[in-house]
Amino acid sequence: MTTQLHTMASPARLITPLDQRIQAVFREVLDDDHLEIYDGMTRDNFPAWDSLTHVKLIIGLEEEFHCQFTTTEVVAIQSIADLKRTLIDKGVRT
């Protein structure tokens, strides 16, 4: 399933190694090699990030970062910023 939502305007930014790894998981799960994530991207403003996709993303992120999210964390992750904050709180740096 390829999504055309990657054309949404996103703020200019420098992509960090953490962003690159998260973006790679999003691209794989959403089957969109051109998808660009940004901190303000949320489940509300990115319709392809539905409940099933959320579960797939969590699984992919757990594999990528060799960590496990708690149920509370999974529910609390509603944006890229939330996701990055959660990963950093778990000790992930890059």
Backbone bond lengths (Angstrom), bond angles and torsions (degrees), N, CA, C in turn:
res aa  C-N    CA-C-N  psi(-1)  N-CA   C-N-CA  omega(-1)  CA-C   N-CA-C  phi
1 M - - - 1.440 - - 1.525 108.29 -
2 T 1.272 117.98 109.69 1.458 122.25 178.18 1.522 108.41 -95.43
3 T 1.313 115.41 133.67 1.459 120.26 179.87 1.516 109.82 -106.12
4 Q 1.283 116.26 143.33 1.460 120.72 179.06 1.530 111.59 -95.96
5 L 1.317 117.66 11.07 1.453 121.06 -175.23 1.519 113.10 -78.40
6 H 1.324 117.76 -4.86 1.451 119.78 -179.81 1.526 112.25 -68.03
7 T 1.292 117.68 -9.12 1.454 120.59 179.99 1.528 112.06 -84.75
8 M 1.336 116.76 -1.46 1.468 119.85 177.77 1.526 108.67 -58.48
9 A 1.300 116.40 142.43 1.458 120.50 178.76 1.521 109.16 -66.09
10 S 1.298 116.50 128.65 1.452 120.66 175.12 1.518 108.10 -125.91
11 P 1.321 116.01 147.96 1.458 119.14 -177.60 1.530 110.84 -62.17
12 A 1.329 115.93 145.51 1.461 120.31 175.60 1.525 107.82 -64.12
13 R 1.317 116.60 137.11 1.452 119.73 -177.22 1.520 109.59 -160.86
14 L 1.308 114.69 163.17 1.449 120.39 171.81 1.521 106.88 -91.40
15 I 1.307 117.03 132.30 1.452 120.37 -179.83 1.526 108.91 -90.23
16 T 1.320 115.49 127.83 1.455 121.73 -178.85 1.528 109.69 -89.01
17 P 1.324 117.47 166.27 1.466 119.21 175.01 1.536 112.05 -57.60
18 L 1.328 117.68 -36.15 1.467 120.84 176.66 1.526 109.83 -63.49
19 D 1.333 116.71 -46.00 1.467 120.90 177.11 1.532 111.06 -58.14
20 Q 1.318 116.42 -42.51 1.467 120.73 -178.63 1.523 111.17 -60.82
21 R 1.321 116.51 -42.59 1.463 120.16 -179.32 1.522 111.25 -68.87
22 I 1.325 116.77 -41.12 1.469 120.13 177.43 1.529 109.24 -64.32
23 Q 1.319 115.86 -45.73 1.466 120.62 -179.81 1.526 111.13 -59.20
24 A 1.323 117.57 -39.56 1.467 121.10 179.19 1.532 110.67 -61.39
25 V 1.327 117.12 -39.74 1.465 120.38 178.21 1.525 109.82 -66.87
26 F 1.320 117.71 -45.71 1.466 120.97 178.63 1.526 110.46 -59.93
27 R 1.328 117.37 -43.55 1.467 120.50 179.99 1.525 111.38 -62.44
28 E 1.320 116.08 -41.78 1.473 120.53 179.95 1.531 110.66 -65.39
29 V 1.316 116.82 -50.11 1.471 120.94 -177.28 1.523 111.05 -63.79
30 L 1.327 117.27 -41.56 1.460 121.12 -177.03 1.533 112.87 -90.09
31 D 1.322 116.65 -0.96 1.457 122.11 179.18 1.535 111.19 52.10
32 D 1.345 114.39 52.19 1.462 121.03 -177.86 1.530 108.68 -141.81
33 D 1.312 116.64 98.74 1.459 121.91 -176.96 1.523 113.86 -68.16
34 H 1.315 118.12 -10.83 1.462 121.43 -177.03 1.532 112.80 -106.23
35 L 1.308 116.78 -1.43 1.467 121.01 -178.83 1.521 110.42 -60.90
36 E 1.324 116.30 132.68 1.453 121.55 176.35 1.516 108.17 -120.82
37 I 1.325 115.47 123.87 1.462 120.00 178.76 1.525 109.56 -89.12
38 Y 1.317 115.60 160.98 1.464 122.14 174.37 1.527 107.17 -154.75
39 D 1.324 116.42 156.68 1.463 120.75 -173.07 1.521 113.33 -55.55
40 G 1.318 118.02 -34.74 1.463 121.86 -177.88 1.519 114.28 -80.55
41 M 1.322 117.60 -0.71 1.466 121.48 178.53 1.533 108.27 -71.71
42 T 1.329 115.61 124.71 1.464 120.69 -177.47 1.521 110.93 -127.17
43 R 1.307 114.81 168.49 1.460 119.80 175.98 1.522 110.39 -65.48
44 D 1.328 117.39 -25.54 1.468 121.27 179.95 1.524 112.69 -78.40
45 N 1.339 117.74 -36.14 1.467 119.27 -176.68 1.530 113.50 -99.95
46 F 1.325 116.67 6.63 1.460 121.61 177.40 1.532 107.79 -132.90
47 P 1.331 117.49 87.14 1.461 122.68 -172.05 1.532 115.34 -55.59
48 A 1.314 118.25 -27.63 1.466 119.73 179.48 1.532 112.14 -67.67
49 W 1.340 116.82 -16.31 1.463 122.15 -179.91 1.527 107.96 -88.03
50 D 1.328 115.55 68.31 1.456 121.05 -179.55 1.530 109.50 -90.47
51 S 1.328 117.08 -173.46 1.466 120.29 -173.86 1.524 112.57 -64.66
52 L 1.328 117.91 -41.29 1.464 119.92 178.98 1.527 110.46 -66.98
53 T 1.320 116.84 -42.45 1.462 120.55 177.44 1.520 110.55 -62.51
54 H 1.332 116.96 -37.20 1.461 121.23 179.14 1.529 109.97 -58.74
55 V 1.322 116.55 -45.70 1.465 120.88 179.67 1.535 110.05 -62.71
56 K 1.322 116.57 -44.36 1.467 120.47 178.91 1.530 111.06 -63.11
57 L 1.332 116.75 -39.74 1.463 120.37 178.21 1.526 110.99 -64.64
58 I 1.316 116.79 -43.54 1.468 120.67 179.87 1.526 109.92 -59.80
59 I 1.326 117.05 -45.36 1.468 120.75 178.83 1.529 110.24 -61.47
60 G 1.328 117.02 -46.40 1.455 120.94 178.83 1.517 112.80 -62.40
61 L 1.318 116.43 -40.13 1.466 120.90 179.58 1.524 111.08 -68.77
62 E 1.324 117.29 -39.20 1.466 120.53 176.94 1.524 110.34 -61.75
63 E 1.320 116.98 -40.35 1.463 120.65 177.80 1.526 111.11 -67.87
64 E 1.325 116.94 -45.09 1.467 121.32 -177.82 1.526 112.03 -63.51
65 F 1.331 116.58 -41.96 1.460 120.80 -173.45 1.526 113.61 -102.57
66 H 1.331 117.10 4.43 1.466 122.03 178.21 1.528 111.49 50.57
67 C 1.325 114.60 53.52 1.458 120.79 -179.82 1.523 108.59 -142.55
68 Q 1.320 115.86 172.37 1.458 121.01 173.75 1.510 108.36 -128.18
69 F 1.324 115.32 136.91 1.454 121.12 176.18 1.522 108.63 -94.17
70 T 1.311 115.97 142.58 1.457 120.32 173.77 1.526 108.34 -78.50
71 T 1.316 115.79 164.52 1.463 119.94 176.83 1.522 110.18 -58.34
72 T 1.318 116.96 -41.02 1.465 121.28 178.83 1.522 111.09 -60.83
73 E 1.318 117.50 -42.75 1.461 121.46 178.58 1.527 111.15 -65.29
74 V 1.329 116.38 -43.43 1.473 120.13 -179.45 1.521 109.99 -58.71
75 V 1.319 117.15 -43.69 1.464 121.41 -179.57 1.533 110.56 -68.85
76 A 1.319 117.03 -36.26 1.471 121.23 -175.92 1.528 112.97 -74.85
77 I 1.319 118.21 -22.30 1.472 120.79 -178.51 1.524 108.37 -75.91
78 Q 1.323 114.70 104.95 1.461 121.75 -179.00 1.521 112.55 -120.86
79 S 1.345 116.26 -3.02 1.464 120.92 -178.18 1.521 109.37 -153.55
80 I 1.309 115.54 168.81 1.463 120.51 174.98 1.520 109.18 -63.18
81 A 1.323 117.49 -40.14 1.464 120.55 178.67 1.528 110.62 -60.43
82 D 1.337 117.73 -43.83 1.474 121.22 176.90 1.527 110.43 -59.77
83 L 1.316 115.33 -44.02 1.461 120.60 -178.35 1.527 110.80 -62.27
84 K 1.318 116.64 -47.61 1.461 120.28 179.58 1.526 111.41 -61.99
85 R 1.323 116.72 -42.58 1.467 121.21 179.27 1.531 109.92 -61.29
86 T 1.332 116.52 -43.09 1.460 120.57 -179.99 1.522 111.04 -64.19
87 L 1.322 116.99 -44.46 1.464 120.30 178.60 1.526 111.43 -62.64
88 I 1.316 116.98 -43.44 1.471 120.81 178.85 1.521 110.12 -63.24
89 D 1.334 117.74 -41.17 1.475 121.42 176.83 1.521 111.33 -60.79
90 K 1.336 116.83 -27.87 1.465 121.52 178.58 1.532 111.62 -83.95
91 G 1.331 117.32 -0.88 1.452 121.07 178.18 1.512 114.87 95.61
92 V 1.356 117.29 3.05 1.456 120.79 178.36 1.533 108.19 -75.52
93 R 1.320 117.02 132.14 1.463 120.50 179.38 1.514 111.59 -116.13
94 T 1.310 119.39 -38.39 1.465 121.72 178.72 1.500 110.19 -141.50
